[in-house]
Amino acid sequence: MSRLNPTEEEELRMLYQITVSDLSYFKTQQWNVTYYALLVEAAFVGVAQVLGAGVTQADRILLSVLAFVSAVSALIVIGKLEKSISVRDARLAAVRETFSAAFQRAWSAQVKPESMIANVLLLRGGIVITTFLTLWLVALRLGAT
């Protein structure tokens, strides 16, 4: 590890802080996208319920297409955010390598256990399952009586 000049140290510290802030923001955005996607799916079910027996085949098709498009859109946004998170994680790892041995010891004091399922998979799974449920309710169940 080469010795950094004060300007380089300050730049790395600033990069580290900004990157940690970015990570927090992107992860929060992933959850928000998921919440809103689920809310939109619930709205489609609500519209189908309000239409009740008066729901036409065209209404069902339109609601189903809109549910599918909203889910795909949410999955794309979550994917883009996940890529941004990966870039920031790699950036943090690179910056941490330049820090002192004392920092390295403190950082590695407790090894973080590997999660069995990544949070992003739970978010994506929630959207996919909810979309299938929405499509089932809108296309087959609600207003069919």
C-alpha atoms as one frame of an Amber mdcrd trajectory, in Angstrom:
protein
   0.000   0.000   0.000   1.581   3.269  -1.092   1.448   6.366   1.047  -1.183
   8.848  -0.157  -0.790  12.595  -0.039  -3.348  14.580   2.040  -5.344  15.593
  -1.029  -5.718  11.964  -2.133  -6.721  10.898   1.367  -9.376  13.612   1.523
 -10.684  12.684  -1.933 -10.971   9.024  -0.953 -12.729   9.924   2.294 -15.175
  12.091   0.384 -15.715   9.373  -2.238 -16.358   6.853   0.516 -18.967   9.082
   2.215 -20.735   9.900  -1.047 -20.770   6.253  -2.071 -22.244   5.135   1.257
 -24.917   7.800   0.854 -25.613   6.626  -2.715 -25.989   3.038  -1.518 -28.509
   4.045   1.112 -30.474   6.056  -1.437 -30.510   3.311  -4.072 -31.608   0.647
  -1.591 -34.381   2.903  -0.307 -35.463   3.529  -3.889 -35.643  -0.221  -4.554
 -38.042  -0.630  -1.644 -40.082   2.403  -2.752 -40.390   1.079  -6.309 -41.579
  -2.240  -4.899 -44.112  -0.583  -2.586 -45.539   1.500  -5.418 -45.619  -1.449
  -7.810 -47.628  -3.449  -5.266 -49.910  -0.468  -4.698 -50.540  -0.136  -8.445
 -51.310  -3.860  -8.689 -53.807  -3.494  -5.824 -55.382  -0.562  -7.664 -55.975
  -2.755 -10.718 -57.730  -5.325  -8.535 -59.747  -2.503  -6.965 -60.831  -1.211
 -10.372 -61.932  -4.707 -11.371 -63.929  -4.966  -8.140 -65.568  -1.597  -8.675
 -66.573  -2.607 -12.187 -67.935  -5.852 -10.737 -70.310  -7.747 -12.999 -70.095
  -4.917 -15.536 -66.463  -5.693 -16.352 -66.087  -6.497 -20.027 -63.535  -8.709
 -21.699 -61.862  -5.548 -23.048 -61.658  -4.159 -19.475 -60.003  -7.354 -18.285
 -57.506  -7.307 -21.119 -56.679  -3.643 -20.534 -56.235  -4.106 -16.772 -54.132
  -7.227 -17.346 -51.873  -5.478 -19.858 -51.475  -2.488 -17.545 -50.648  -4.791
 -14.603 -48.056  -6.617 -16.692 -46.487  -3.385 -17.995 -46.314  -1.852 -14.515
 -44.651  -4.991 -13.133 -42.100  -5.161 -15.952 -41.348  -1.460 -15.498 -40.796
  -1.916 -11.775 -38.529  -4.921 -12.371 -36.456  -2.919 -14.867 -36.048  -0.016
 -12.441 -35.101  -2.392  -9.616 -32.551  -4.019 -11.938 -31.001  -0.661 -12.826
 -30.813   0.275  -9.160 -29.197  -3.090  -8.396 -26.522  -2.425 -11.037 -25.861
   0.970  -9.451 -25.568  -0.719  -6.059 -23.053  -3.229  -7.456 -20.927  -0.400
  -8.870 -20.998   1.413  -5.512 -20.125  -1.778  -3.622 -17.100  -2.309  -5.872
 -16.111   1.327  -5.412 -16.298   1.006  -1.629 -14.180  -2.147  -1.700 -11.536
  -0.361  -3.791 -11.468   2.636  -1.462 -11.281   0.421   1.638  -8.156  -1.252
   0.250  -6.339   2.107   0.440  -7.171   2.627   4.117  -4.790   1.881   6.955
  -4.132  -1.457   8.616  -6.050  -0.214  11.678  -9.117   0.399   9.516  -8.737
  -3.017   7.892  -8.610  -4.716  11.314 -11.680  -2.819  12.513 -13.546  -3.544
   9.278 -12.871  -7.264   9.438 -13.530  -7.625  13.179 -16.875  -9.294  12.525
 -17.529 -11.122   9.289 -20.986 -10.408   7.900 -22.803 -13.683   7.262 -23.788
 -14.302   3.675 -27.538 -13.938   3.265 -29.322 -16.982   1.914 -31.560 -14.900
  -0.356 -30.568 -11.483  -1.672 -33.022  -8.721  -0.810 -33.389  -7.822  -4.473
 -34.703 -11.334  -5.147 -37.333 -10.874  -2.455 -38.379  -7.565  -3.989 -38.559
  -9.047  -7.475 -40.356 -12.127  -6.197 -42.943 -10.003  -4.429 -43.671  -8.092
  -7.601 -43.885 -11.231  -9.751 -46.148 -13.098  -7.327 -48.397 -10.075  -6.836
 -48.635  -9.569 -10.582 -49.660 -13.191 -11.148 -52.241 -12.840  -8.385 -53.502
  -9.593  -9.928 -53.749 -11.152 -13.384 -55.594 -14.141 -11.959 -58.047 -11.961
 -10.047 -58.608  -9.456 -12.849 -58.758 -11.883 -15.762 -60.521 -14.835 -14.190
 -62.171 -14.151 -10.867 -63.513 -10.636 -10.412 -66.567  -9.675 -12.397 -66.950
 -13.198 -13.733 -70.158 -13.762 -11.829
